[in-house]
Amino acid sequence: MREKGRLNAPDIMRQFAKPALALVDSMRSAAAEQPGQAIAFGGAPGSNSHQAAMQFAPDALPLPCFSFEDALDAVENGVAGCAMIPIENSQHGRVADIHFLLPESGLSIVAEHFMRITHCLMALGKGPFEAAYSHPQALGQSHKFLSDRGIVGLSHADTAGAAAFVAESGKPNVAAIAPSLAADLYGLDIVEREVEDAPDNTTRFVVLAKDALDPASLAGAQAMTTFIFEVKNIPAALYKALGCFATNGVNMTKLESYQKGASFAATQFFADIEGAPGEARVDAALEELAFQTNGVRLLGSYAQVRKRG
């Protein structure tokens, strides 16, 4: 578990550029009145996560946090009822560090949400531009666009935060890659729309809360279950682990590996399966997995909102 209470430190939220601070303060004040209705997200107002949160829960109170970690802390500390976190993108893969943050948070995944991602190049001037700021994911999703124009991509904490930073800089030769809403919020001109390299650019978000959903509440609906497991350091360890699902007819839709610690001796896997505990085939598969591995930890079961395959 991470250190508690960091979200309440004034320097955390004050890392946003000045054009974003008034909006941040207003949203934080509203969320403080009804924390149970607040949905935390990483990024400045106008970010993709902000838009995803409002799509998922239009009546919720958006709570902007400087980072994904701060958004998770907000839920841990009771500042928000849930958090909206991007977990993977169709074009650029998994969001950095998220597989470490989710297990460490102690929170449970209670829902998923998919959103089509459209980026705009925005600035105070019309160009040419020496550099464009944005979140690393957005830069990766717009790599060809930037390369073709000789624009250097520079990393920023989030997309909308990059727009606020460019607005604060006053420089006409730098730009930001962000959602169109950010241009409206921070007084930037949209130079070019749909700068993402793939027309079907989509991000999968997950919603996290303190309390996990009871799998029984998902009866009759197609469910997903997310979990992590650590394989034993023996030959065919992963083969045996995956066999638990094959022999029980459970469809695994996602499997990603990452190292635990610096020893490179323990490999953990982040996985999604169709189904939920309480279903005989899922229970059998997870029971066998626990026997074949060093440990299994469920991160949550929730309704499937997009059919896999």
NUTORDO-206496 format. One record per residue (C-alpha): residue in three letters; x, y, z. Coordinates in steps of 0.001 Angstrom, whole numbers, padded with zeros to 6 digits, always signed. Layout:
ALAXYZ/...
This chain:
MET+000000+000000+000000/ARG+001155+003503-000718/GLU+001579+006345+001715/LYS-001783+007744+002757/GLY-002858+011354+002763/ARG-000682+012623-000091/LEU-003680+013970-001989/ASN-004398+016462+000801/ALA-000978+018084+000540/PRO-001427+021460-001182/ASP+001601+021004-003448/ILE+000018+017972-005153/MET-002824+019816-006852/ARG-000776+022993-007379/GLN+001418+021224-009910/PHE-001160+022052-012578/ALA-000428+025038-014815/LYS-002131+028267-013738/PRO-004803+028254-016483/ALA-006137+024982-015017/LEU-006057+025890-011326/ALA-009331+027817-011125/LEU-011197+024902-012709/VAL-009407+022403-010477/ASP-010264+024380-007347/SER-013912+024696-008356/MET-014254+020976-009073/ARG-012462+020024-005868/SER-014746+022249-003806/ALA-017859+020690-005334/ALA-016515+017166-004826/ALA-015650+017909-001196/GLU-019332+018612-000505/GLN-020382+015158-001748/PRO-017315+012881-001866/GLY-019451+009811-002449/GLN-020597+011314-005746/ALA-017081+012283-006839/ILE-015217+010380-009538/ALA-011467+010959-009504/PHE-009363+010954-012640/GLY-005754+011648-013530/GLY-005209+014848-015450/ALA-006376+018430-015747/PRO-009960+019338-016634/GLY-010554+018550-020285/SER-008397+015414-020355/ASN-009494+012153-021951/SER-009990+010676-018482/HIS-012247+013609-017568/GLN-014361+013008-020653/ALA-014491+009258-019996/ALA-015625+009878-016415/MET-018450+012123-017612/GLN-019495+009618-020283/PHE-019592+006841-017692/ALA-021377+008818-014963/PRO-022838+012102-016290/ASP-024241+013055-012863/ALA-021000+012441-010985/LEU-018770+015206-009644/PRO-015447+015184-011533/LEU-012363+015359-009319/PRO-009160+016177-011264/CYS-005952+014762-009800/PHE-002427+015416-010985/SER-001671+011729-011653/PHE-003332+008329-011823/GLU-001733+007513-008479/ASP-003313+010589-006903/ALA-006705+009567-008311/LEU-006390+006160-006664/ASP-005304+007835-003419/ALA-008452+009980-003540/VAL-010596+006841-003381/GLU-008421+005239-000701/ASN-008689+008361+001442/GLY-012449+008791+000998/VAL-012101+011959-001086/ALA-013904+010283-004016/GLY-016281+007384-004357/CYS-014485+005879-007351/ALA-011748+006546-009889/MET-011669+006355-013689/ILE-008306+005022-014875/PRO-007122+004242-018440/ILE-005620+000801-018606/GLU-004842+000114-022275/ASN-005057+001657-025708/SER-005791-000138-028977/GLN-002889+001573-030711/HIS-000227+002101-028056/GLY-000767-000781-025636/ARG-000967-000683-021870/VAL-000723+002531-019927/ALA+002670+002743-018205/ASP+002834+001651-014553/ILE-000882+000971-014292/HIS-000336-002754-013689/PHE+001752-001873-010647/LEU-000589+000831-009349/LEU-003809-001193-009445/PRO-002677-004076-007183/GLU-000928-001673-004801/SER-004008+000518-004446/GLY-006073-002095-002624/LEU-009077-001023-004707/SER-011325-003240-006822/ILE-012354-002926-010455/VAL-016141-002517-010579/ALA-016721-001492-014209/GLU-015068-000960-017576/HIS-015589+001789-020147/PHE-014371+002160-023737/MET-013907+005550-025393/ARG-012909+006532-028902/ILE-009885+008822-028575/THR-009587+011860-030856/HIS-006648+014236-030461/CYS-006169+017771-031733/LEU-003040+019828-032271/MET-003633+023130-030473/ALA-001557+026213-029802/LEU-001470+029986-029376/GLY-000066+030379-032895/LYS-000577+028760-036281/GLY+002908+027265-036612/PRO+005412+026114-037584/PHE+005951+024363-034256/GLU+009202+023171-032739/ALA+007585+020882-030189/ALA+004265+019473-029012/TYR+003564+018539-025396/SER+001269+015731-024320/HIS+000969+012563-022269/PRO+003327+009809-023544/GLN+000335+007719-024633/ALA-001031+010547-026791/LEU+002424+011196-028248/GLY+002710+007533-029154/GLN-000745+007551-030714/SER+000250+010567-032855/HIS+003836+009572-033614/LYS+003517+009522-037425/PHE+001668+012832-037501/LEU+004424+014526-035490/SER+007263+012849-037374/ASP+005884+013848-040773/ARG+005860+017479-039681/GLY+009193+017498-037897/ILE+007589+018303-034553/VAL+009364+016983-031463/GLY+007054+015288-028973/LEU+007713+016271-025353/SER+006222+014368-022429/HIS+003792+015978-020009/ALA+001773+014577-017119/ASP-001464+014550-019118/THR-003044+015822-022319/ALA-005189+018657-020978/GLY-002425+019632-018563/ALA-000165+020019-021590/ALA-002716+022375-023151/ALA-002829+024457-019968/PHE+000983+024508-019902/VAL+001182+025747-023510/ALA-001396+028442-022754/GLU+000625+029543-019723/SER+003901+029562-021667/GLY+002741+032254-024075/LYS+004948+030737-026778/PRO+003440+030560-030284/ASN+005988+028007-031533/VAL+004970+025188-029157/ALA+001761+023179-029275/ALA-000149+020571-027322/ILE-001884+017380-028350/ALA-005107+017113-026382/PRO-008889+016687-026691/SER-010747+019573-028315/LEU-012378+020440-024987/ALA-008968+021462-023640/ALA-008626+024113-026355/ASP-011948+025617-025292/LEU-011018+025566-021611/TYR-007555+027108-021996/GLY-008027+029528-024870/LEU-006005+027724-027526/ASP-006663+027531-031257/ILE-007139+024118-032826/VAL-004593+023926-035640/GLU-005509+020434-036814/ARG-008055+017833-035725/GLU-007854+014027-035620/VAL-004076+013875-035428/GLU-004087+010319-034026/ASP-002463+007867-036427/ALA-005260+005268-036296/PRO-008911+006107-037064/ASP-010164+003498-034588/ASN-007978+004704-031695/THR-009766+003488-028543/THR-008854+003421-024867/ARG-010206+001013-022298/PHE-010798+002524-018864/VAL-011601+000761-015605/VAL-013554+002134-012661/LEU-012129+001371-009221/ALA-013822+001551-005822/LYS-013090+000460-002258/ASP-015696-002298-002269/ALA-015684-005066-004850/LEU-018880-006062-006623/ASP-020488-009250-005378/PRO-020091-011673-008317/ALA-023614-012883-007604/SER-024896-009478-008725/LEU-023570-010264-012198/ALA-025650-013430-012596/GLY-027283-013601-016005/ALA-024877-011080-017545/GLN-021593-011594-019342/ALA-018941-010779-016760/MET-015222-010127-016795/THR-012761-010921-014025/THR-009336-009331-013706/PHE-006586-010844-011564/ILE-002843-011180-011173/PHE-000841-014324-010542/GLU+002809-015201-010036/VAL+004189-018275-011752/LYS+006582-020660-010093/ASN+010187-020525-011260/ILE+010085-023981-012868/PRO+009919-025305-016441/ALA+006502-025068-018127/ALA+005121-022945-015270/LEU+003115-020661-017548/TYR+001937-023588-019685/LYS+000512-025282-016595/ALA-001103-022062-015395/LEU-002834-021400-018704/GLY-003950-025008-018913/CYS-006216-024361-015929/PHE-008412-022191-018133/ALA-008196-024279-021277/THR-009331-027476-019553/ASN-012258-025704-017878/GLY-013468-023865-020974/VAL-012730-020369-019661/ASN-011797-017758-022257/MET-008783-015633-021338/THR-008945-012330-023221/LYS-005817-010644-021895/LEU-002450-011746-020538/GLU+000515-009470-019857/SER+003701-010162-017941/TYR+005847-007922-015768/GLN+008697-008430-013358/LYS+008253-008275-009597/GLY+011208-006508-007987/ALA+014735-006336-009356/SER+015716-009980-009032/PHE+014096-010995-012371/ALA+013286-014287-010661/ALA+009555-013789-010135/THR+007271-013060-013079/GLN+003754-011832-012486/PHE+000921-011861-015011/PHE-002030-009535-015361/ALA-005028-011311-016878/ASP-008671-010902-017880/ILE-011086-013790-018288/GLU-014718-014000-019299/GLY-016871-015045-016373/ALA-016851-014521-012624/PRO-016415-016492-009394/GLY-019571-018419-008603/GLU-019600-019982-012046/ALA-018466-023593-011719/ARG-015976-023436-014587/VAL-014408-020205-013313/ASP-014188-021513-009738/ALA-012518-024703-010957/ALA-010024-022785-013111/LEU-009051-020377-010320/GLU-008719-023217-007804/GLU-006351-025066-010141/LEU-004457-021836-010832/ALA-003866-021300-007129/PHE-002329-024786-006959/GLN-000119-024265-010019/THR+001251-020818-009043/ASN+002799-018954-006131/GLY-000329-016906-005642/VAL-003454-015451-007238/ARG-005068-012118-006401/LEU-008447-011079-007775/LEU-008729-007411-008738/GLY-012452-007465-009436/SER-015391-008869-011399/TYR-017615-006557-013415/ALA-020029-006452-016341/GLN-018537-006814-019815/VAL-019518-003783-021919/ARG-017779-004758-025156/LYS-017747-008262-026584/ARG-014258-009696-026980/GLY-013162-011410-030137/
